[in-house]
Amino acid sequence: MKKIPFILFFLILFFVFAQQSIVDSLLQSLKTAKDDTGKINTLNRLSDNCSRIGENEKALKYANEALFICNKVVQTKEIKKGMGNSFNYIGIIYHGQGDIAKAMEYYLKALKIFEETGFKKAFAWTNNNIGLL
């Protein structure tokens, strides 16, 4: 029984270091990325991973940067999916911070995009987030 807190501590420590390693790798790949779906997806993954380790300011920065690129390039179906993902990640961040109104605002933006583009899995994911809210 006395070993359980010790084991949990190391599991949490391992998780944090693994997430940081992913963030470092994604940041490295951003250095050469062009403003396209690849960069948008990388920024969204960065947002997701930063929010998982509690770096919400960075997570918001990356999601908003992805949105900026989405608005700057030609609106293909994949770009719109990236935009929906950005809105969803921003909603998750606000949800985690307890800002229910802002979280719902961004979830609904994501839901609209996923409904328009027919991305059923992402639509379901967003609906699940709204249900959790």
C-alpha positions as CSV (number, residue, x, y, z in Angstrom):
1,M,0.0,0.0,0.0
2,K,2.8,2.4,0.8
3,K,4.2,1.9,-2.8
4,I,1.1,3.2,-4.5
5,P,1.7,7.0,-4.0
6,F,5.3,6.4,-5.1
7,I,4.3,4.6,-8.3
8,L,1.6,7.2,-9.1
9,F,4.2,10.0,-8.7
10,F,6.5,8.4,-11.2
11,L,3.7,7.7,-13.7
12,I,2.6,11.3,-13.6
13,L,6.2,12.4,-13.9
14,F,6.7,10.1,-16.9
15,F,3.5,11.5,-18.5
16,V,4.6,15.1,-18.2
17,F,8.1,14.4,-19.6
18,A,6.5,12.4,-22.5
19,Q,4.2,15.3,-23.3
20,Q,7.1,17.8,-23.2
21,S,9.0,15.6,-25.6
22,I,6.1,15.7,-28.0
23,V,5.8,19.5,-27.7
24,D,9.6,19.9,-28.4
25,S,9.3,17.6,-31.5
26,L,6.3,19.5,-32.8
27,L,8.0,22.9,-32.3
28,Q,11.0,21.6,-34.2
29,S,8.8,20.6,-37.2
30,L,7.2,24.0,-37.2
31,K,10.5,25.7,-38.1
32,T,10.3,24.4,-41.7
33,A,6.5,24.1,-42.1
34,K,4.7,26.0,-44.8
35,D,1.3,27.7,-44.2
36,D,-0.8,24.7,-45.2
37,T,-2.8,21.9,-43.5
38,G,0.3,20.3,-42.2
39,K,1.3,23.4,-40.2
40,I,-2.3,23.9,-39.1
41,N,-2.5,20.3,-37.8
42,T,0.9,20.7,-36.1
43,L,-0.3,23.9,-34.3
44,N,-3.5,22.2,-33.2
45,R,-1.5,19.2,-31.9
46,L,0.8,21.7,-30.0
47,S,-2.3,23.3,-28.6
48,D,-3.7,20.0,-27.4
49,N,-0.4,18.8,-25.9
50,C,0.3,22.2,-24.2
51,S,-3.2,22.2,-22.6
52,R,-2.6,18.6,-21.3
53,I,0.4,19.8,-19.3
54,G,-1.3,22.9,-18.1
55,E,0.3,25.5,-20.4
56,N,-3.0,27.1,-21.4
57,E,-1.6,30.4,-22.6
58,K,0.7,28.6,-25.1
59,A,-2.2,26.3,-26.0
60,L,-4.4,29.3,-26.9
61,K,-1.5,30.9,-28.8
62,Y,-1.0,27.9,-31.0
63,A,-4.7,27.3,-31.6
64,N,-5.2,31.0,-32.5
65,E,-2.1,30.8,-34.8
66,A,-3.7,27.9,-36.6
67,L,-6.9,29.9,-37.0
68,F,-5.0,32.8,-38.4
69,I,-3.4,30.5,-41.1
70,C,-6.9,28.9,-41.8
71,N,-8.3,32.4,-42.5
72,K,-5.2,33.3,-44.6
73,V,-5.2,30.4,-47.1
74,V,-7.7,29.0,-49.5
75,Q,-10.6,27.4,-47.7
76,T,-10.5,23.7,-48.7
77,K,-12.4,21.0,-46.8
78,E,-9.2,20.0,-44.9
79,I,-8.5,23.7,-44.0
80,K,-12.0,24.0,-42.6
81,K,-11.4,20.8,-40.6
82,G,-8.3,22.4,-39.1
83,M,-10.3,25.5,-38.3
84,G,-12.9,23.3,-36.5
85,N,-10.2,21.5,-34.6
86,S,-8.8,24.9,-33.5
87,F,-12.2,26.1,-32.3
88,N,-12.6,22.8,-30.4
89,Y,-9.2,23.0,-28.7
90,I,-9.9,26.6,-27.7
91,G,-13.3,25.4,-26.3
92,I,-11.5,22.7,-24.3
93,I,-9.0,25.2,-22.8
94,Y,-11.8,27.6,-21.8
95,H,-13.8,24.6,-20.4
96,G,-10.8,23.6,-18.3
97,Q,-10.5,27.2,-17.0
98,G,-14.2,27.2,-16.0
99,D,-15.3,29.7,-18.6
100,I,-18.4,27.9,-19.7
101,A,-19.8,30.7,-21.9
102,K,-16.6,31.0,-24.0
103,A,-16.2,27.2,-24.1
104,M,-19.7,26.8,-25.5
105,E,-19.1,29.6,-28.0
106,Y,-16.1,27.9,-29.5
107,Y,-17.6,24.4,-29.3
108,L,-20.6,25.7,-31.3
109,K,-18.3,27.3,-33.9
110,A,-16.5,23.9,-34.3
111,L,-19.8,22.0,-34.5
112,K,-21.0,24.3,-37.3
113,I,-17.9,23.7,-39.3
114,F,-17.9,19.9,-38.8
115,E,-21.6,19.8,-39.7
116,E,-21.0,21.8,-42.9
117,T,-18.0,19.7,-44.0
118,G,-19.4,16.3,-43.0
119,F,-16.6,15.3,-40.6
120,K,-18.8,13.0,-38.5
121,K,-16.2,11.8,-36.1
122,A,-15.1,15.4,-35.3
123,F,-18.8,16.4,-35.1
124,A,-19.4,13.6,-32.5
125,W,-16.2,14.6,-30.6
126,T,-17.5,18.2,-30.3
127,N,-20.9,17.1,-29.3
128,N,-19.3,15.0,-26.6
129,N,-17.4,18.0,-25.3
130,I,-20.6,20.0,-25.2
131,G,-22.2,17.2,-23.2
132,L,-19.4,17.3,-20.8
133,L,-19.7,21.0,-20.4
